[in-house]
Amino acid sequence: MTYGDAWGQLYDKVHALQEDVPFWISEAEMATGPVLELGCGTGRVTIPVSQAGVTITGLDNSTVMLAQARSKAKKLSPRTKTLHLVKGDMRDFNLERQFNLAIIPFRSFQLLLSVEDQRRALACIKKHLEPGGRLIFNLFVPKAGCLEKQKTFSLSGNEATCLGKTPKIELEEKSQHDEYNQIIYVKNVLKEYGEGGTTQKRSEVSYALRYTYQREIQSLLKNAGYRILETFGNFQREPLSETSEEMIWVVTPIEPSA
Ligand SMILES: C[S@@+](CC[C@H](N)C(=O)[O-])C[C@H]1O[C@@H](n2cnc3c(N)ncnc32)[C@H](O)[C@@H]1O
């Protein structure tokens, strides 16, 4: 089962995160041509970018996530004619066209669980970038706290930026850490509460993600034929530093002559 199929209808209830959206819109507006989003999911970023008037293609390997993106887009303004959604795997796709900007928001690159998969995606994306085109993606900075072998916590309502507000949802996360392969296996138990506080629904979602250190990404990008243009430590574009929780990479393919 893919990540998207596992989250299914729950994704939008839990991932109400908004703080990164203005960043992606402004990058998309700065692009001089169409934008490609890899791992577009339910259109959390794709739809607002399209509503800003930018032509964007969203690619995802989950039929469930794409169906939700389509249904949300349908209910929105006619501007969504600038929105195209396609099923595909970011490690191996051919859209037979090029884009000025490719984006991979919300750490979706970390769902590629091996260096080989990461290399394949970077090679494929490169073929889809116009000369001078850019790729932007964000990853979390691996820190001791998030790499614990096992952890359990509950978050509810407004306490977590990632959680939807209504109905109240409680999320319990257990993760197991495979240090050798730099993979975290996450199991989420979600409980949705009704008005009276009684549990209406309990669901389980499991997925795995790979964390990558800064130096490793630098080598990966270099070997994949990309030049790093900029890095940021958050979506307010502050510099990447030892206190950053996010790594945002802005890169461009190295010209053949370089
Ligand atoms: C964390 S969600 C992000 C969704 C959306 N970009 C957002 O910001 O809300 C990751 C998405 O990547 C998709 N995905 C995972 N592996 C993929 C792959 N190999 N190719 C294409 N999409 C993939 C999942 O189906 C899911 O929709």
The ligand as an SDF file (V2000), in Angstrom:
LIG
                    3D

 27 29  0  0  0  0  0  0  0  0999 V2000
    3.4380   14.0930    2.7170 C   0  0  0  0  0  0  0  0  0  0  0  0
    2.3360   13.8890    1.3580 S   0  0  0  0  0  0  0  0  0  0  0  0
    2.4710   15.5050    0.6550 C   0  0  0  0  0  0  0  0  0  0  0  0
    1.3040   15.8970   -0.1920 C   0  0  0  0  0  0  0  0  0  0  0  0
    1.2970   17.3560   -0.6480 C   0  0  0  0  0  0  0  0  0  0  0  0
    2.4600   17.6820   -1.4400 N   0  0  0  0  0  0  0  0  0  0  0  0
    1.2120   18.2840    0.5490 C   0  0  0  0  0  0  0  0  0  0  0  0
    2.1210   19.0840    0.7170 O   0  0  0  0  0  0  0  0  0  0  0  0
    0.2420   18.1900    1.3030 O   0  0  0  0  0  0  0  0  0  0  0  0
    3.2780   12.8880    0.2680 C   0  0  0  0  0  0  0  0  0  0  0  0
    2.6310   12.5820   -1.0430 C   0  0  0  0  0  0  0  0  0  0  0  0
    3.6130   11.9690   -1.8930 O   0  0  0  0  0  0  0  0  0  0  0  0
    3.0150   10.9110   -2.5960 C   0  0  0  0  0  0  0  0  0  0  0  0
    4.0730    9.9810   -2.9950 N   0  0  0  0  0  0  0  0  0  0  0  0
    4.8000    9.1650   -2.2170 C   0  0  0  0  0  0  0  0  0  0  0  0
    5.6950    8.4730   -2.9370 N   0  0  0  0  0  0  0  0  0  0  0  0
    5.5370    8.8820   -4.2190 C   0  0  0  0  0  0  0  0  0  0  0  0
    6.1650    8.5420   -5.4480 C   0  0  0  0  0  0  0  0  0  0  0  0
    7.1570    7.6410   -5.4830 N   0  0  0  0  0  0  0  0  0  0  0  0
    5.7570    9.1430   -6.5700 N   0  0  0  0  0  0  0  0  0  0  0  0
    4.7390   10.0570   -6.5390 C   0  0  0  0  0  0  0  0  0  0  0  0
    4.1070   10.4110   -5.4130 N   0  0  0  0  0  0  0  0  0  0  0  0
    4.4950    9.8450   -4.2620 C   0  0  0  0  0  0  0  0  0  0  0  0
    1.9850   10.3540   -1.6370 C   0  0  0  0  0  0  0  0  0  0  0  0
    0.9720    9.6320   -2.2830 O   0  0  0  0  0  0  0  0  0  0  0  0
    1.4780   11.6080   -0.9630 C   0  0  0  0  0  0  0  0  0  0  0  0
    0.3640   12.1210   -1.6280 O   0  0  0  0  0  0  0  0  0  0  0  0
  1  2  1  0
  2  3  1  0
  2 10  1  0
  3  4  1  0
  4  5  1  0
  5  6  1  0
  5  7  1  0
  7  8  2  0
  7  9  1  0
 10 11  1  0
 11 12  1  0
 11 26  1  0
 12 13  1  0
 13 14  1  0
 13 24  1  0
 14 15  1  0
 14 23  1  0
 15 16  2  0
 16 17  1  0
 17 18  1  0
 17 23  2  0
 18 19  1  0
 18 20  2  0
 20 21  1  0
 21 22  2  0
 22 23  1  0
 24 25  1  0
 24 26  1  0
 26 27  1  0
M  CHG  2   2   1   9  -1
M  END
$$$$
